[in-house]
Amino acid sequence: MVGNDFFVVGNDFWMVVDDFCMVGNDFFMVVDDFRVVGNDFWVAADDFFGVEYF
């Protein structure tokens, strides 16, 4: 019985870990989207300043 309870708690623990990893993946997806937007911004800024300077 104690062994079974231990495995139940273990399963709950891994479910929480999986949920945490899913949230982590979503976070990194948002970070990647932010980087893409940031890169577009810098490309646009380079184009703008390139035109301004030349």
Biopython code that builds the backbone (N, CA, C, O; Angstrom):
import numpy as np
from Bio.PDB.StructureBuilder import StructureBuilder

atoms = [
    (1, "MET", "N", (0.842, -1.197, 0.000)),
    (1, "MET", "CA", (0.000, 0.000, 0.000)),
    (1, "MET", "C", (0.884, 1.256, 0.000)),
    (1, "MET", "O", (0.644, 2.199, -0.754)),
    (2, "VAL", "N", (1.895, 1.248, 0.849)),
    (2, "VAL", "CA", (2.770, 2.409, 0.895)),
    (2, "VAL", "C", (3.482, 2.577, -0.451)),
    (2, "VAL", "O", (3.658, 3.694, -0.937)),
    (3, "GLY", "N", (3.888, 1.444, -1.046)),
    (3, "GLY", "CA", (4.534, 1.516, -2.355)),
    (3, "GLY", "C", (3.618, 2.129, -3.395)),
    (3, "GLY", "O", (4.047, 2.957, -4.199)),
    (4, "ASN", "N", (2.351, 1.723, -3.382)),
    (4, "ASN", "CA", (1.402, 2.271, -4.347)),
    (4, "ASN", "C", (1.218, 3.773, -4.136)),
    (4, "ASN", "O", (1.187, 4.544, -5.095)),
    (5, "ASP", "N", (1.098, 4.176, -2.885)),
    (5, "ASP", "CA", (0.950, 5.604, -2.598)),
    (5, "ASP", "C", (2.163, 6.362, -3.118)),
    (5, "ASP", "O", (2.032, 7.460, -3.660)),
    (6, "PHE", "N", (3.335, 5.777, -2.953)),
    (6, "PHE", "CA", (4.569, 6.409, -3.417)),
    (6, "PHE", "C", (4.524, 6.606, -4.936)),
    (6, "PHE", "O", (4.888, 7.668, -5.442)),
    (7, "PHE", "N", (4.073, 5.575, -5.657)),
    (7, "PHE", "CA", (4.014, 5.695, -7.114)),
    (7, "PHE", "C", (2.957, 6.700, -7.551)),
    (7, "PHE", "O", (3.139, 7.394, -8.552)),
    (8, "VAL", "N", (1.857, 6.785, -6.816)),
    (8, "VAL", "CA", (0.824, 7.773, -7.145)),
    (8, "VAL", "C", (1.403, 9.173, -6.986)),
    (8, "VAL", "O", (1.227, 10.030, -7.852)),
    (9, "VAL", "N", (2.097, 9.398, -5.869)),
    (9, "VAL", "CA", (2.722, 10.701, -5.658)),
    (9, "VAL", "C", (3.767, 10.949, -6.747)),
    (9, "VAL", "O", (3.880, 12.062, -7.262)),
    (10, "GLY", "N", (4.528, 9.912, -7.095)),
    (10, "GLY", "CA", (5.515, 10.055, -8.160)),
    (10, "GLY", "C", (4.873, 10.440, -9.481)),
    (10, "GLY", "O", (5.385, 11.301, -10.196)),
    (11, "ASN", "N", (3.761, 9.809, -9.807)),
    (11, "ASN", "CA", (3.075, 10.133, -11.060)),
    (11, "ASN", "C", (2.585, 11.572, -11.055)),
    (11, "ASN", "O", (2.714, 12.281, -12.053)),
    (12, "ASP", "N", (2.017, 12.007, -9.921)),
    (12, "ASP", "CA", (1.553, 13.393, -9.817)),
    (12, "ASP", "C", (2.724, 14.341, -10.003)),
    (12, "ASP", "O", (2.602, 15.377, -10.657)),
    (13, "PHE", "N", (3.869, 13.974, -9.417)),
    (13, "PHE", "CA", (5.064, 14.816, -9.538)),
    (13, "PHE", "C", (5.472, 14.960, -10.997)),
    (13, "PHE", "O", (5.757, 16.065, -11.457)),
    (14, "TRP", "N", (5.502, 13.842, -11.728)),
    (14, "TRP", "CA", (5.916, 13.914, -13.129)),
    (14, "TRP", "C", (4.900, 14.655, -13.981)),
    (14, "TRP", "O", (5.271, 15.316, -14.952)),
    (15, "MET", "N", (3.610, 14.552, -13.628)),
    (15, "MET", "CA", (2.598, 15.318, -14.354)),
    (15, "MET", "C", (2.865, 16.805, -14.172)),
    (15, "MET", "O", (2.778, 17.582, -15.122)),
    (16, "VAL", "N", (3.192, 17.197, -12.933)),
    (16, "VAL", "CA", (3.495, 18.605, -12.681)),
    (16, "VAL", "C", (4.740, 19.020, -13.459)),
    (16, "VAL", "O", (4.790, 20.111, -14.028)),
    (17, "VAL", "N", (5.739, 18.151, -13.481)),
    (17, "VAL", "CA", (6.965, 18.452, -14.244)),
    (17, "VAL", "C", (6.629, 18.620, -15.722)),
    (17, "VAL", "O", (7.127, 19.535, -16.376)),
    (18, "ASP", "N", (5.783, 17.735, -16.246)),
    (18, "ASP", "CA", (5.387, 17.841, -17.656)),
    (18, "ASP", "C", (4.669, 19.159, -17.913)),
    (18, "ASP", "O", (4.925, 19.825, -18.915)),
    (19, "ASP", "N", (3.766, 19.535, -17.002)),
    (19, "ASP", "CA", (3.053, 20.804, -17.163)),
    (19, "ASP", "C", (4.048, 21.953, -17.157)),
    (19, "ASP", "O", (3.931, 22.891, -17.945)),
    (20, "PHE", "N", (5.027, 21.875, -16.263)),
    (20, "PHE", "CA", (6.033, 22.931, -16.169)),
    (20, "PHE", "C", (6.821, 23.019, -17.473)),
    (20, "PHE", "O", (7.089, 24.114, -17.966)),
    (21, "CYS", "N", (7.191, 21.867, -18.030)),
    (21, "CYS", "CA", (7.936, 21.853, -19.294)),
    (21, "CYS", "C", (7.092, 22.425, -20.421)),
    (21, "CYS", "O", (7.614, 23.124, -21.290)),
    (22, "MET", "N", (5.796, 22.139, -20.419)),
    (22, "MET", "CA", (4.915, 22.691, -21.451)),
    (22, "MET", "C", (4.893, 24.207, -21.335)),
    (22, "MET", "O", (4.975, 24.909, -22.343)),
    (23, "VAL", "N", (4.781, 24.718, -20.109)),
    (23, "VAL", "CA", (4.783, 26.168, -19.909)),
    (23, "VAL", "C", (6.124, 26.732, -20.363)),
    (23, "VAL", "O", (6.183, 27.789, -20.990)),
    (24, "GLY", "N", (7.202, 26.015, -20.038)),
    (24, "GLY", "CA", (8.522, 26.449, -20.475)),
    (24, "GLY", "C", (8.610, 26.525, -21.990)),
    (24, "GLY", "O", (9.164, 27.480, -22.534)),
    (25, "ASN", "N", (8.068, 25.523, -22.675)),
    (25, "ASN", "CA", (8.096, 25.522, -24.142)),
    (25, "ASN", "C", (7.320, 26.716, -24.680)),
    (25, "ASN", "O", (7.771, 27.381, -25.613)),
    (26, "ASP", "N", (6.145, 26.993, -24.094)),
    (26, "ASP", "CA", (5.355, 28.146, -24.533)),
    (26, "ASP", "C", (6.151, 29.424, -24.322)),
    (26, "ASP", "O", (6.140, 30.324, -25.162)),
    (27, "PHE", "N", (6.846, 29.492, -23.180)),
    (27, "PHE", "CA", (7.647, 30.678, -22.883)),
    (27, "PHE", "C", (8.724, 30.873, -23.944)),
    (27, "PHE", "O", (8.926, 31.983, -24.435)),
    (28, "PHE", "N", (9.421, 29.777, -24.300)),
    (28, "PHE", "CA", (10.479, 29.900, -25.298)),
    (28, "PHE", "C", (9.910, 30.227, -26.671)),
    (28, "PHE", "O", (10.557, 30.921, -27.455)),
    (29, "MET", "N", (8.704, 29.739, -26.976)),
    (29, "MET", "CA", (8.079, 30.096, -28.245)),
    (29, "MET", "C", (7.830, 31.603, -28.280)),
    (29, "MET", "O", (8.069, 32.252, -29.298)),
    (30, "VAL", "N", (7.351, 32.152, -27.170)),
    (30, "VAL", "CA", (7.102, 33.593, -27.101)),
    (30, "VAL", "C", (8.425, 34.346, -27.239)),
    (30, "VAL", "O", (8.501, 35.363, -27.929)),
    (31, "VAL", "N", (9.468, 33.834, -26.575)),
    (31, "VAL", "CA", (10.782, 34.474, -26.680)),
    (31, "VAL", "C", (11.263, 34.445, -28.131)),
    (31, "VAL", "O", (11.801, 35.433, -28.630)),
    (32, "ASP", "N", (11.066, 33.309, -28.805)),
    (32, "ASP", "CA", (11.479, 33.214, -30.213)),
    (32, "ASP", "C", (10.706, 34.218, -31.059)),
    (32, "ASP", "O", (11.286, 34.881, -31.919)),
    (33, "ASP", "N", (9.393, 34.335, -30.820)),
    (33, "ASP", "CA", (8.591, 35.298, -31.569)),
    (33, "ASP", "C", (9.125, 36.707, -31.326)),
    (33, "ASP", "O", (9.213, 37.523, -32.243)),
    (34, "PHE", "N", (9.479, 36.974, -30.064)),
    (34, "PHE", "CA", (10.006, 38.293, -29.723)),
    (34, "PHE", "C", (11.306, 38.554, -30.475)),
    (34, "PHE", "O", (11.521, 39.657, -30.979)),
    (35, "ARG", "N", (12.180, 37.537, -30.555)),
    (35, "ARG", "CA", (13.438, 37.692, -31.274)),
    (35, "ARG", "C", (13.184, 37.971, -32.749)),
    (35, "ARG", "O", (13.854, 38.809, -33.352)),
    (36, "VAL", "N", (12.216, 37.267, -33.328)),
    (36, "VAL", "CA", (11.903, 37.473, -34.745)),
    (36, "VAL", "C", (11.447, 38.912, -34.955)),
    (36, "VAL", "O", (11.889, 39.576, -35.893)),
    (37, "VAL", "N", (10.566, 39.392, -34.084)),
    (37, "VAL", "CA", (10.100, 40.774, -34.193)),
    (37, "VAL", "C", (11.275, 41.725, -34.001)),
    (37, "VAL", "O", (11.411, 42.716, -34.717)),
    (38, "GLY", "N", (12.131, 41.405, -33.014)),
    (38, "GLY", "CA", (13.306, 42.244, -32.774)),
    (38, "GLY", "C", (14.219, 42.281, -33.989)),
    (38, "GLY", "O", (14.727, 43.343, -34.349)),
    (39, "ASN", "N", (14.432, 41.138, -34.622)),
    (39, "ASN", "CA", (15.285, 41.095, -35.806)),
    (39, "ASN", "C", (14.683, 41.940, -36.922)),
    (39, "ASN", "O", (15.395, 42.686, -37.595)),
    (40, "ASP", "N", (13.366, 41.823, -37.119)),
    (40, "ASP", "CA", (12.700, 42.630, -38.141)),
    (40, "ASP", "C", (12.895, 44.109, -37.829)),
    (40, "ASP", "O", (13.132, 44.919, -38.725)),
    (41, "PHE", "N", (12.792, 44.452, -36.538)),
    (41, "PHE", "CA", (12.966, 45.838, -36.127)),
    (41, "PHE", "C", (14.364, 46.329, -36.482)),
    (41, "PHE", "O", (14.522, 47.418, -37.034)),
    (42, "TRP", "N", (15.389, 45.520, -36.163)),
    (42, "TRP", "CA", (16.759, 45.949, -36.444)),
    (42, "TRP", "C", (17.021, 46.040, -37.941)),
    (42, "TRP", "O", (17.742, 46.928, -38.397)),
    (43, "VAL", "N", (16.436, 45.123, -38.703)),
    (43, "VAL", "CA", (16.601, 45.189, -40.155)),
    (43, "VAL", "C", (15.982, 46.487, -40.676)),
    (43, "VAL", "O", (16.577, 47.181, -41.502)),
    (44, "ALA", "N", (14.794, 46.804, -40.190)),
    (44, "ALA", "CA", (14.127, 48.038, -40.603)),
    (44, "ALA", "C", (14.939, 49.243, -40.158)),
    (44, "ALA", "O", (15.075, 50.207, -40.912)),
    (45, "ALA", "N", (15.481, 49.204, -38.945)),
    (45, "ALA", "CA", (16.281, 50.321, -38.446)),
    (45, "ALA", "C", (17.543, 50.478, -39.291)),
    (45, "ALA", "O", (17.934, 51.598, -39.621)),
    (46, "ASP", "N", (18.179, 49.367, -39.641)),
    (46, "ASP", "CA", (19.377, 49.440, -40.492)),
    (46, "ASP", "C", (19.020, 50.053, -41.836)),
    (46, "ASP", "O", (19.753, 50.895, -42.354)),
    (47, "ASP", "N", (17.892, 49.629, -42.402)),
    (47, "ASP", "CA", (17.474, 50.187, -43.684)),
    (47, "ASP", "C", (17.245, 51.692, -43.541)),
    (47, "ASP", "O", (17.674, 52.481, -44.383)),
    (48, "PHE", "N", (16.570, 52.072, -42.472)),
    (48, "PHE", "CA", (16.255, 53.482, -42.241)),
    (48, "PHE", "C", (17.531, 54.303, -42.084)),
    (48, "PHE", "O", (17.703, 55.325, -42.749)),
    (49, "PHE", "N", (18.423, 53.855, -41.206)),
    (49, "PHE", "CA", (19.645, 54.608, -40.968)),
    (49, "PHE", "C", (20.572, 54.548, -42.178)),
    (49, "PHE", "O", (21.312, 55.493, -42.451)),
    (50, "GLY", "N", (20.525, 53.433, -42.898)),
    (50, "GLY", "CA", (21.328, 53.337, -44.108)),
    (50, "GLY", "C", (20.910, 54.412, -45.098)),
    (50, "GLY", "O", (21.755, 55.058, -45.717)),
    (51, "VAL", "N", (19.597, 54.601, -45.247)),
    (51, "VAL", "CA", (19.087, 55.629, -46.145)),
    (51, "VAL", "C", (19.452, 57.006, -45.600)),
    (51, "VAL", "O", (19.824, 57.899, -46.361)),
    (52, "GLU", "N", (19.345, 57.179, -44.278)),
    (52, "GLU", "CA", (19.642, 58.473, -43.671)),
    (52, "GLU", "C", (21.111, 58.856, -43.859)),
    (52, "GLU", "O", (21.430, 59.998, -44.188)),
    (53, "TYR", "N", (22.001, 57.879, -43.645)),
    (53, "TYR", "CA", (23.418, 58.190, -43.709)),
    (53, "TYR", "C", (23.918, 58.338, -45.139)),
    (53, "TYR", "O", (24.818, 59.133, -45.408)),
    (54, "PHE", "N", (23.334, 57.572, -46.053)),
    (54, "PHE", "CA", (23.808, 57.634, -47.423)),
    (54, "PHE", "C", (22.834, 58.411, -48.296)),
    (54, "PHE", "O", (23.069, 58.569, -49.494)),
]
sb = StructureBuilder()
sb.init_structure("model")
sb.init_model(0)
sb.init_chain("A")
sb.init_seg("    ")
for serial, (resi, resn, name, xyz) in enumerate(atoms, 1):
    if name == "N":
        sb.init_residue(resn, " ", resi, " ")
    sb.init_atom(name, np.array(xyz, "f"), 0.0, 1.0, " ", f" {name:<3s}", serial, name[0])
structure = sb.get_structure()
